[in-house]
Amino acid sequence: MEQKRTLPTADAAAYLRQLAVGLERGEVQLDGQSVPVDGAIQLRETAREGKLRIGLRVPLARRDAGPEDESRRPSYKGLKKQMKRDFRLLRAAAREGTVPAELVRRFHADCRRMTGHPGKGEPHYGRFNAVADAMLRAAEAGEAAELRRVLDEMAALRDEAHRRYR
């Protein structure tokens, strides 16, 4: 869903204030419903030709948080795409010294889902899952420095796996 609007200055300021209040509470309004924010927010500012363009990427909690069934289970490719996005958000948050616990829990669950797919590197899953478990423990303990270290280790494992299987 994408919306572009042209607003008078006062209306734009009011909208941004309302957005800021929601972000401080950890939620945004979407389709008239409050949706939890799930991770670090990316902000992009571009100044060109006398105009300032500002873009936000706000990761939202999944709306399909109910019981998982096979029809809603993501494909391996879709799962990997989701994990790539979440891993970038996790590393950005860790660099800033924050611990997005909910995003870590979701990413950990996705790690387990990924390693449940047969024929995708089973001999190395034990090591990967041990690092994923260490990531979860660091997040639950609120240890940002340890989370950063574990995410760096996970990035090295990912790079090694991609060299091996791509």
N, CA, C and O atoms as a DFTB+ gen file, in Angstrom:
664 C
 N C O
     1  1       0.846      -1.170       0.000
     2  2       0.000       0.000       0.000
     3  2       0.897       1.240       0.000
     4  3       1.806       1.351       0.822
     5  1       0.647       2.143      -0.894
     6  2       1.410       3.384      -0.947
     7  2       0.439       4.530      -1.093
     8  3      -0.523       4.469      -1.859
     9  1       0.718       5.592      -0.329
    10  2      -0.107       6.788      -0.417
    11  2       0.800       7.994      -0.604
    12  3       1.804       8.143       0.091
    13  1       0.439       8.844      -1.541
    14  2       1.104      10.131      -1.706
    15  2       0.052      11.196      -1.490
    16  3      -1.056      11.110      -2.020
    17  1       0.407      12.200      -0.706
    18  2      -0.544      13.271      -0.434
    19  2       0.158      14.606      -0.537
    20  3       1.353      14.721      -0.267
    21  1      -0.588      15.596      -0.926
    22  2      -0.109      16.971      -0.889
    23  2      -0.933      17.677       0.174
    24  3      -2.159      17.742       0.084
    25  1      -0.246      18.206       1.183
    26  2      -0.932      18.830       2.314
    27  2      -0.432      20.240       2.525
    28  3       0.725      20.542       2.233
    29  1      -1.298      21.114       3.033
    30  2      -0.825      22.427       3.459
    31  2       0.172      22.236       4.608
    32  3       0.126      21.221       5.304
    33  1       1.046      23.176       4.803
    34  2       2.098      23.065       5.815
    35  2       1.549      22.715       7.194
    36  3       2.091      21.835       7.862
    37  1       0.493      23.378       7.628
    38  2      -0.070      23.130       8.961
    39  2      -0.595      21.696       9.077
    40  3      -0.399      21.050      10.106
    41  1      -1.265      21.189       8.023
    42  2      -1.781      19.825       8.050
    43  2      -0.647      18.805       8.044
    44  3      -0.728      17.784       8.726
    45  1       0.412      19.077       7.275
    46  2       1.566      18.174       7.247
    47  2       2.226      18.121       8.619
    48  3       2.609      17.048       9.085
    49  1       2.359      19.268       9.263
    50  2       2.950      19.312      10.605
    51  2       2.100      18.537      11.601
    52  3       2.637      17.816      12.442
    53  1       0.780      18.677      11.517
    54  2      -0.120      17.943      12.419
    55  2       0.001      16.435      12.178
    56  3       0.042      15.656      13.131
    57  1       0.058      16.027      10.919
    58  2       0.195      14.613      10.596
    59  2       1.506      14.053      11.152
    60  3       1.526      12.968      11.733
    61  1       2.595      14.795      10.971
    62  2       3.893      14.333      11.460
    63  2       3.931      14.277      12.988
    64  3       4.563      13.386      13.555
    65  1       3.262      15.217      13.661
    66  2       3.172      15.166      15.128
    67  2       2.413      13.917      15.573
    68  3       2.829      13.226      16.503
    69  1       1.296      13.636      14.898
    70  2       0.493      12.448      15.221
    71  2       1.322      11.180      14.986
    72  3       1.267      10.249      15.790
    73  1       2.079      11.141      13.903
    74  2       2.937       9.998      13.615
    75  2       4.009       9.846      14.694
    76  3       4.291       8.735      15.143
    77  1       4.605      10.967      15.108
    78  2       5.645      10.937      16.143
    79  2       5.101      10.409      17.472
    80  3       5.764       9.625      18.151
    81  1       3.902      10.838      17.837
    82  2       3.287      10.360      19.086
    83  2       3.067       8.847      19.018
    84  3       3.347       8.130      19.978
    85  1       2.570       8.375      17.891
    86  2       2.355       6.943      17.723
    87  2       3.665       6.164      17.782
    88  3       3.738       5.114      18.419
    89  1       4.700       6.681      17.115
    90  2       5.999       6.002      17.126
    91  2       6.570       5.939      18.535
    92  3       7.175       4.936      18.915
    93  1       6.384       7.000      19.312
    94  2       6.851       6.976      20.701
    95  2       6.140       5.900      21.511
    96  3       6.720       5.329      22.435
    97  1       4.893       5.623      21.169
    98  2       4.136       4.549      21.838
    99  2       4.454       3.184      21.245
   100  3       4.056       2.156      21.794
   101  1       5.183       3.174      20.105
   102  2       5.535       1.913      19.460
   103  2       4.463       1.388      18.538
   104  3       4.338       0.178      18.349
   105  1       3.673       2.304      17.952
   106  2       2.608       1.876      17.050
   107  2       2.340       2.943      16.011
   108  3       2.728       4.099      16.180
   109  1       1.673       2.550      14.928
   110  2       1.210       3.492      13.909
   111  2      -0.232       3.147      13.567
   112  3      -0.691       2.030      13.805
   113  1      -0.927       4.107      13.013
   114  2      -2.301       3.886      12.568
   115  2      -2.275       3.492      11.097
   116  3      -1.697       4.192      10.266
   117  1      -2.908       2.364      10.786
   118  2      -2.948       1.875       9.420
   119  2      -4.359       1.354       9.157
   120  3      -4.839       0.454       9.846
   121  1      -5.004       1.920       8.169
   122  2      -6.391       1.546       7.851
   123  2      -7.295       1.669       9.070
   124  3      -8.198       0.853       9.257
   125  1      -7.058       2.689       9.904
   126  2      -7.886       2.918      11.077
   127  2      -7.585       2.001      12.250
   128  3      -8.280       2.053      13.265
   129  1      -6.564       1.162      12.133
   130  2      -6.203       0.253      13.214
   131  2      -4.801       0.563      13.705
   132  3      -3.940       0.988      12.935
   133  1      -4.580       0.346      14.995
   134  2      -3.266       0.526      15.582
   135  2      -2.436      -0.726      15.330
   136  3      -2.850      -1.828      15.691
   137  1      -1.250      -0.562      14.706
   138  2      -0.377      -1.682      14.381
   139  2       0.966      -1.458      15.077
   140  3       1.560      -0.391      14.920
   141  1       1.462      -2.441      15.847
   142  2       2.734      -2.273      16.549
   143  2       3.914      -2.133      15.581
   144  3       3.970      -2.786      14.539
   145  1       4.848      -1.266      15.958
   146  2       6.102      -1.115      15.227
   147  2       7.009      -2.245      15.683
   148  3       7.069      -2.566      16.870
   149  1       7.715      -2.847      14.734
   150  2       8.514      -4.032      15.051
   151  2       9.945      -3.869      14.544
   152  3      10.346      -4.538      13.592
   153  1      10.713      -2.985      15.174
   154  2      12.116      -2.850      14.795
   155  2      12.536      -1.411      14.601
   156  3      11.786      -0.476      14.879
   157  1      13.753      -1.261      14.118
   158  2      14.337       0.067      13.918
   159  2      13.712       0.734      12.694
   160  3      13.387       0.069      11.710
   161  1      13.549       2.032      12.766
   162  2      12.936       2.812      11.695
   163  2      14.042       3.395      10.827
   164  3      14.998       3.982      11.333
   165  1      13.903       3.229       9.521
   166  2      14.873       3.787       8.594
   167  2      14.350       5.129       8.097
   168  3      13.194       5.250       7.692
   169  1      15.215       6.126       8.134
   170  2      14.864       7.472       7.694
   171  2      15.797       7.860       6.563
   172  3      17.012       7.689       6.666
   173  1      15.231       8.382       5.486
   174  2      16.031       8.804       4.341
   175  2      15.671      10.245       4.009
   176  3      14.501      10.583       3.826
   177  1      16.695      11.084       3.935
   178  2      16.498      12.482       3.569
   179  2      17.320      12.771       2.318
   180  3      18.500      12.429       2.247
   181  1      16.691      13.399       1.341
   182  2      17.367      13.755       0.105
   183  2      17.014      15.205      -0.222
   184  3      15.842      15.572      -0.301
   185  1      18.035      16.006      -0.406
   186  2      17.814      17.401      -0.783
   187  2      18.339      17.596      -2.204
   188  3      19.521      17.389      -2.478
   189  1      17.440      17.998      -3.101
   190  2      17.802      18.254      -4.496
   191  2      16.914      19.335      -5.061
   192  3      15.728      19.419      -4.746
   193  1      17.501      20.151      -5.892
   194  2      16.748      21.153      -6.658
   195  2      15.781      21.951      -5.802
   196  3      14.637      22.177      -6.197
   197  1      16.239      22.379      -4.625
   198  2      15.414      23.209      -3.772
   199  2      14.290      22.482      -3.070
   200  3      13.380      23.124      -2.546
   201  1      14.327      21.151      -3.043
   202  2      13.287      20.366      -2.373
   203  2      13.948      19.381      -1.420
   204  3      15.028      18.856      -1.689
   205  1      13.281      19.148      -0.314
   206  2      13.711      18.141       0.649
   207  2      12.722      16.989       0.586
   208  3      11.520      17.180       0.769
   209  1      13.227      15.812       0.332
   210  2      12.381      14.610       0.289
   211  2      12.735      13.764       1.512
   212  3      13.905      13.477       1.764
   213  1      11.715      13.374       2.258
   214  2      11.913      12.567       3.463
   215  2      11.099      11.293       3.314
   216  3       9.910      11.328       2.996
   217  1      11.756      10.177       3.547
   218  2      11.080       8.888       3.479
   219  2      11.313       8.108       4.762
   220  3      12.395       8.172       5.345
   221  1      10.310       7.380       5.197
   222  2      10.403       6.531       6.391
   223  2      10.078       5.097       6.011
   224  3       9.189       4.840       5.199
   225  1      10.807       4.175       6.606
   226  2      10.443       2.763       6.534
   227  2      10.230       2.305       7.957
   228  3      11.154       2.287       8.770
   229  1       9.006       1.939       8.241
   230  2       8.626       1.539       9.598
   231  2       8.236       0.062       9.555
   232  3       7.202      -0.286       8.984
   233  1       9.055      -0.811      10.153
   234  2       8.688      -2.225      10.156
   235  2       7.502      -2.462      11.079
   236  3       7.502      -2.015      12.227
   237  1       6.512      -3.151      10.587
   238  2       5.293      -3.398      11.349
   239  2       5.219      -4.861      11.767
   240  3       5.737      -5.744      11.083
   241  1       4.573      -5.099      12.891
   242  2       4.348      -6.466      13.351
   243  2       3.472      -7.161      12.327
   244  3       2.603      -6.539      11.715
   245  1       3.695      -8.420      12.147
   246  2       2.910      -9.180      11.185
   247  2       1.462      -9.236      11.630
   248  3       1.164      -9.436      12.808
   249  1       0.581      -9.060      10.684
   250  2      -0.852      -9.123      11.001
   251  2      -1.342     -10.551      11.101
   252  3      -2.396     -10.810      11.682
   253  1      -0.579     -11.490      10.535
   254  2      -1.011     -12.885      10.518
   255  2      -0.376     -13.654      11.671
   256  3       0.168     -14.740      11.470
   257  1      -0.441     -13.097      12.871
   258  2       0.235     -13.702      14.010
   259  2      -0.507     -14.907      14.574
   260  3      -0.116     -15.436      15.615
   261  1      -1.557     -15.345      13.915
   262  2      -2.308     -16.496      14.398
   263  2      -1.570     -17.792      14.138
   264  3      -0.435     -17.779      13.661
   265  1      -2.207     -18.914      14.448
   266  2      -1.555     -20.209      14.243
   267  2      -1.166     -20.401      12.782
   268  3      -1.906     -20.037      11.868
   269  1       0.011     -20.980      12.588
   270  2       0.506     -21.156      11.234
   271  2      -0.018     -22.456      10.649
   272  3      -0.006     -23.493      11.311
   273  1      -0.476     -22.398       9.413
   274  2      -0.831     -23.619       8.728
   275  2      -0.038     -23.662       7.427
   276  3       0.583     -22.670       7.046
   277  1      -0.056     -24.784       6.755
   278  2       0.757     -24.975       5.557
   279  2       0.412     -23.980       4.458
   280  3       1.290     -23.574       3.697
   281  1      -0.863     -23.577       4.362
   282  2      -1.251     -22.667       3.282
   283  2      -0.675     -21.272       3.491
   284  3      -0.496     -20.528       2.527
   285  1      -0.378     -20.904       4.758
   286  2       0.174     -19.578       5.033
   287  2       1.676     -19.616       5.245
   288  3       2.297     -18.568       5.421
   289  1       2.266     -20.787       5.233
   290  2       3.695     -20.913       5.450
   291  2       4.433     -20.352       4.238
   292  3       4.114     -20.720       3.107
   293  1       5.412     -19.469       4.448
   294  2       6.099     -18.874       3.298
   295  2       6.979     -19.897       2.586
   296  3       7.467     -20.853       3.189
   297  1       7.166     -19.672       1.297
   298  2       8.087     -20.513       0.548
   299  2       9.496     -20.255       1.067
   300  3       9.736     -19.274       1.772
   301  1      10.410     -21.124       0.720
   302  2      11.802     -20.940       1.152
   303  2      12.328     -19.609       0.643
   304  3      12.972     -18.868       1.385
   305  1      12.057     -19.303      -0.614
   306  2      12.526     -18.049      -1.208
   307  2      11.904     -16.841      -0.491
   308  3      12.599     -15.869      -0.194
   309  1      10.604     -16.905      -0.217
   310  2       9.936     -15.814       0.494
   311  2      10.458     -15.656       1.910
   312  3      10.624     -14.541       2.405
   313  1      10.713     -16.782       2.554
   314  2      11.276     -16.754       3.901
   315  2      12.653     -16.108       3.898
   316  3      12.958     -15.291       4.766
   317  1      13.478     -16.468       2.935
   318  2      14.823     -15.886       2.854
   319  2      14.756     -14.374       2.608
   320  3      15.560     -13.624       3.163
   321  1      13.813     -13.925       1.789
   322  2      13.663     -12.487       1.544
   323  2      13.264     -11.759       2.830
   324  3      13.804     -10.700       3.147
   325  1      12.311     -12.342       3.563
   326  2      11.887     -11.745       4.830
   327  2      13.058     -11.698       5.812
   328  3      13.265     -10.696       6.497
   329  1      13.817     -12.784       5.870
   330  2      14.953     -12.840       6.793
   331  2      16.021     -11.821       6.408
   332  3      16.651     -11.229       7.284
   333  1      16.231     -11.611       5.130
   334  2      17.218     -10.621       4.679
   335  2      16.826      -9.228       5.160
   336  3      17.665      -8.479       5.661
   337  1      15.550      -8.883       5.006
   338  2      15.061      -7.571       5.462
   339  2      15.208      -7.443       6.982
   340  3      15.708      -6.438       7.487
   341  1      14.764      -8.475       7.694
   342  2      14.822      -8.425       9.153
   343  2      16.260      -8.384       9.662
   344  3      16.550      -7.694      10.640
   345  1      17.161      -9.114       9.009
   346  2      18.555      -9.135       9.448
   347  2      19.173      -7.744       9.300
   348  3      19.921      -7.297      10.169
   349  1      18.862      -7.071       8.210
   350  2      19.356      -5.691       8.030
   351  2      18.836      -4.787       9.144
   352  3      19.589      -3.987       9.698
   353  1      17.563      -4.913       9.468
   354  2      16.984      -4.105      10.550
   355  2      17.631      -4.437      11.887
   356  3      17.914      -3.541      12.682
   357  1      17.866      -5.724      12.137
   358  2      18.506      -6.132      13.391
   359  2      19.906      -5.558      13.518
   360  3      20.278      -5.040      14.571
   361  1      20.680      -5.648      12.448
   362  2      22.058      -5.129      12.510
   363  2      22.067      -3.618      12.678
   364  3      22.903      -3.079      13.403
   365  1      21.143      -2.930      12.016
   366  2      21.065      -1.477      12.168
   367  2      20.706      -1.111      13.606
   368  3      21.294      -0.193      14.177
   369  1      19.760      -1.811      14.185
   370  2      19.356      -1.549      15.569
   371  2      20.508      -1.845      16.523
   372  3      20.761      -1.081      17.455
   373  1      21.204      -2.954      16.290
   374  2      22.326      -3.324      17.164
   375  2      23.447      -2.296      17.081
   376  3      24.081      -1.985      18.090
   377  1      23.695      -1.768      15.890
   378  2      24.721      -0.719      15.748
   379  2      24.353       0.526      16.543
   380  3      25.226       1.234      17.046
   381  1      23.042       0.789      16.653
   382  2      22.570       1.949      17.416
   383  2      22.495       1.664      18.909
   384  3      22.208       2.558      19.705
   385  1      22.758       0.402      19.290
   386  2      22.740       0.038      20.706
   387  2      21.369      -0.327      21.234
   388  3      21.166      -0.370      22.447
   389  1      20.420      -0.591      20.340
   390  2      19.088      -0.986      20.790
   391  2      18.906      -2.487      20.589
   392  3      19.589      -3.107      19.775
   393  1      17.980      -3.053      21.339
   394  2      17.696      -4.485      21.271
   395  2      16.208      -4.652      20.960
   396  3      15.386      -4.647      21.876
   397  1      15.850      -4.801      19.671
   398  2      14.436      -4.979      19.298
   399  2      13.987      -6.415      19.576
   400  3      14.006      -7.262      18.683
   401  1      13.586      -6.678      20.815
   402  2      13.311      -8.046      21.268
   403  2      12.271      -8.761      20.408
   404  3      12.451      -9.933      20.075
   405  1      11.194      -8.078      20.045
   406  2      10.147      -8.734      19.251
   407  2      10.671      -9.131      17.874
   408  3      10.370     -10.219      17.383
   409  1      11.449      -8.255      17.253
   410  2      12.038      -8.564      15.953
   411  2      13.018      -9.726      16.079
   412  3      13.073     -10.579      15.193
   413  1      13.788      -9.777      17.158
   414  2      14.721     -10.887      17.384
   415  2      13.953     -12.197      17.522
   416  3      14.344     -13.209      16.940
   417  1      12.866     -12.186      18.288
   418  2      12.067     -13.409      18.454
   419  2      11.510     -13.890      17.113
   420  3      11.532     -15.085      16.818
   421  1      11.015     -12.958      16.310
   422  2      10.477     -13.326      15.002
   423  2      11.586     -13.876      14.101
   424  3      11.399     -14.879      13.411
   425  1      12.742     -13.207      14.117
   426  2      13.856     -13.659      13.287
   427  2      14.333     -15.041      13.742
   428  3      14.672     -15.888      12.915
   429  1      14.358     -15.263      15.052
   430  2      14.767     -16.564      15.575
   431  2      13.796     -17.648      15.091
   432  3      14.224     -18.726      14.678
   433  1      12.511     -17.366      15.142
   434  2      11.514     -18.331      14.654
   435  2      11.714     -18.595      13.162
   436  3      11.582     -19.732      12.711
   437  1      12.029     -17.554      12.398
   438  2      12.286     -17.725      10.967
   439  2      13.548     -18.553      10.729
   440  3      13.601     -19.343       9.786
   441  1      14.561     -18.380      11.574
   442  2      15.780     -19.203      11.467
   443  2      15.416     -20.671      11.619
   444  3      15.886     -21.518      10.859
   445  1      14.587     -20.965      12.592
   446  2      14.160     -22.356      12.814
   447  2      13.340     -22.867      11.630
   448  3      13.483     -24.019      11.221
   449  1      12.482     -22.005      11.084
   450  2      11.690     -22.400       9.920
   451  2      12.608     -22.697       8.731
   452  3      12.426     -23.684       8.018
   453  1      13.604     -21.814       8.535
   454  2      14.526     -21.982       7.407
   455  2      15.288     -23.298       7.527
   456  3      15.449     -24.016       6.540
   457  1      15.754     -23.613       8.723
   458  2      16.531     -24.841       8.892
   459  2      15.646     -26.084       8.881
   460  3      16.151     -27.206       8.931
   461  1      14.342     -25.894       8.816
   462  2      13.424     -27.019       8.687
   463  2      13.198     -27.437       7.247
   464  3      12.588     -28.476       6.997
   465  1      13.681     -26.640       6.287
   466  2      13.540     -26.980       4.872
   467  2      14.630     -27.992       4.495
   468  3      15.814     -27.722       4.695
   469  1      14.247     -29.140       3.957
   470  2      15.252     -30.153       3.609
   471  2      16.060     -29.765       2.365
   472  3      15.588     -29.032       1.496
   473  1      17.283     -30.276       2.311
   474  2      18.118     -30.090       1.124
   475  2      18.747     -28.723       1.003
   476  3      19.149     -28.329      -0.092
   477  1      18.844     -27.987       2.094
   478  2      19.360     -26.622       2.026
   479  2      20.584     -26.400       2.919
   480  3      20.878     -25.258       3.272
   481  1      21.298     -27.456       3.291
   482  2      22.512     -27.270       4.082
   483  2      22.458     -27.880       5.460
   484  3      23.055     -27.350       6.397
   485  1      21.757     -28.980       5.600
   486  2      21.564     -29.608       6.902
   487  2      22.843     -29.818       7.723
   488  3      22.795     -29.658       8.943
   489  1      23.987     -30.170       7.112
   490  2      25.180     -30.407       7.930
   491  2      25.609     -29.182       8.742
   492  3      26.335     -29.319       9.726
   493  1      25.176     -28.009       8.346
   494  2      25.614     -26.774       8.998
   495  2      24.541     -26.149       9.879
   496  3      24.780     -25.125      10.519
   497  1      23.357     -26.763       9.914
   498  2      22.252     -26.184      10.676
   499  2      22.516     -26.147      12.171
   500  3      22.089     -25.208      12.844
   501  1      23.205     -27.138      12.706
   502  2      23.470     -27.167      14.151
   503  2      24.226     -25.938      14.604
   504  3      23.853     -25.298      15.587
   505  1      25.274     -25.612      13.898
   506  2      26.077     -24.420      14.225
   507  2      25.246     -23.142      14.074
   508  3      25.288     -22.255      14.928
   509  1      24.490     -23.064      12.973
   510  2      23.669     -21.889      12.731
   511  2      22.614     -21.721      13.825
   512  3      22.414     -20.619      14.335
   513  1      21.941     -22.815      14.181
   514  2      20.909     -22.741      15.216
   515  2      21.495     -22.371      16.572
   516  3      20.840     -21.683      17.356
   517  1      22.724     -22.816      16.866
   518  2      23.375     -22.442      18.122
   519  2      23.616     -20.934      18.165
   520  3      23.434     -20.304      19.207
   521  1      24.019     -20.359      17.044
   522  2      24.231     -18.909      16.976
   523  2      22.889     -18.180      17.073
   524  3      22.794     -17.144      17.731
   525  1      21.857     -18.712      16.424
   526  2      20.519     -18.103      16.514
   527  2      20.013     -18.130      17.953
   528  3      19.396     -17.168      18.412
   529  1      20.271     -19.226      18.668
   530  2      19.868     -19.309      20.075
   531  2      20.630     -18.297      20.925
   532  3      20.061     -17.694      21.835
   533  1      21.928     -18.109      20.630
   534  2      22.731     -17.118      21.354
   535  2      22.201     -15.708      21.090
   536  3      22.216     -14.862      21.984
   537  1      21.735     -15.455      19.869
   538  2      21.141     -14.163      19.528
   539  2      19.902     -13.914      20.383
   540  3      19.717     -12.822      20.922
   541  1      19.063     -14.931      20.500
   542  2      17.841     -14.802      21.285
   543  2      18.164     -14.560      22.764
   544  3      17.541     -13.715      23.407
   545  1      19.127     -15.295      23.294
   546  2      19.517     -15.107      24.700
   547  2      20.050     -13.694      24.941
   548  3      19.715     -13.066      25.946
   549  1      20.875     -13.195      24.027
   550  2      21.433     -11.840      24.173
   551  2      20.318     -10.797      24.156
   552  3      20.343      -9.845      24.936
   553  1      19.344     -10.975      23.269
   554  2      18.233     -10.016      23.180
   555  2      17.377     -10.072      24.434
   556  3      16.991      -9.032      24.969
   557  1      17.075     -11.276      24.909
   558  2      16.232     -11.403      26.100
   559  2      16.922     -10.844      27.342
   560  3      16.257     -10.393      28.274
   561  1      18.262     -10.874      27.356
   562  2      19.015     -10.308      28.477
   563  2      19.252      -8.806      28.295
   564  3      19.767      -8.144      29.196
   565  1      18.874      -8.265      27.123
   566  2      19.061      -6.841      26.860
   567  2      20.514      -6.455      26.650
   568  3      20.884      -5.304      26.881
   569  1      21.345      -7.394      26.216
   570  2      22.774      -7.159      26.031
   571  2      23.066      -6.751      24.590
   572  3      23.281      -7.601      23.726
   573  1      23.074      -5.438      24.339
   574  2      23.248      -4.926      22.978
   575  2      24.612      -5.274      22.405
   576  3      24.709      -5.627      21.229
   577  1      25.665      -5.184      23.203
   578  2      27.015      -5.489      22.701
   579  2      27.127      -6.958      22.310
   580  3      27.714      -7.280      21.277
   581  1      26.574      -7.842      23.117
   582  2      26.604      -9.272      22.805
   583  2      25.743      -9.556      21.581
   584  3      26.102     -10.396      20.755
   585  1      24.619      -8.872      21.455
   586  2      23.766      -9.043      20.282
   587  2      24.533      -8.647      19.023
   588  3      24.476      -9.350      18.014
   589  1      25.247      -7.531      19.080
   590  2      26.059      -7.085      17.944
   591  2      27.092      -8.157      17.569
   592  3      27.266      -8.478      16.394
   593  1      27.774      -8.706      18.586
   594  2      28.795      -9.723      18.333
   595  2      28.180     -10.961      17.686
   596  3      28.729     -11.502      16.727
   597  1      27.043     -11.405      18.210
   598  2      26.386     -12.601      17.685
   599  2      25.876     -12.359      16.261
   600  3      25.967     -13.248      15.413
   601  1      25.347     -11.176      15.996
   602  2      24.879     -10.867      14.645
   603  2      26.039     -10.838      13.661
   604  3      25.882     -11.248      12.511
   605  1      27.200     -10.361      14.095
   606  2      28.389     -10.401      13.231
   607  2      28.783     -11.845      12.927
   608  3      29.149     -12.175      11.799
   609  1      28.704     -12.695      13.940
   610  2      29.003     -14.114      13.734
   611  2      27.999     -14.741      12.773
   612  3      28.366     -15.544      11.915
   613  1      26.726     -14.368      12.924
   614  2      25.693     -14.897      12.040
   615  2      25.922     -14.419      10.605
   616  3      25.698     -15.174       9.659
   617  1      26.366     -13.174      10.436
   618  2      26.657     -12.650       9.097
   619  2      27.783     -13.445       8.449
   620  3      27.739     -13.723       7.251
   621  1      28.797     -13.813       9.242
   622  2      29.898     -14.611       8.709
   623  2      29.403     -15.996       8.278
   624  3      29.805     -16.505       7.232
   625  1      28.536     -16.594       9.082
   626  2      27.962     -17.897       8.717
   627  2      27.125     -17.789       7.447
   628  3      27.189     -18.657       6.576
   629  1      26.344     -16.725       7.348
   630  2      25.520     -16.508       6.152
   631  2      26.402     -16.378       4.912
   632  3      26.128     -16.987       3.878
   633  1      27.471     -15.573       5.027
   634  2      28.367     -15.379       3.884
   635  2      29.026     -16.694       3.477
   636  3      29.166     -16.989       2.290
   637  1      29.427     -17.474       4.469
   638  2      30.036     -18.784       4.208
   639  2      29.046     -19.705       3.495
   640  3      29.409     -20.387       2.537
   641  1      27.806     -19.724       3.959
   642  2      26.776     -20.576       3.345
   643  2      26.476     -20.120       1.923
   644  3      26.305     -20.951       1.031
   645  1      26.411     -18.828       1.701
   646  2      26.114     -18.334       0.365
   647  2      27.256     -18.645      -0.601
   648  3      27.012     -18.913      -1.777
   649  1      28.495     -18.611      -0.120
   650  2      29.613     -19.007      -0.983
   651  2      29.515     -20.493      -1.328
   652  3      29.833     -20.899      -2.446
   653  1      29.088     -21.275      -0.394
   654  2      29.010     -22.727      -0.570
   655  2      27.847     -23.132      -1.470
   656  3      27.994     -24.044      -2.283
   657  1      26.696     -22.477      -1.343
   658  2      25.478     -22.957      -2.004
   659  2      24.967     -22.085      -3.137
   660  3      23.989     -22.456      -3.786
   661  1      25.572     -20.965      -3.399
   662  2      25.082     -20.131      -4.513
   663  2      25.846     -20.403      -5.772
   664  3      25.571     -19.795      -6.806
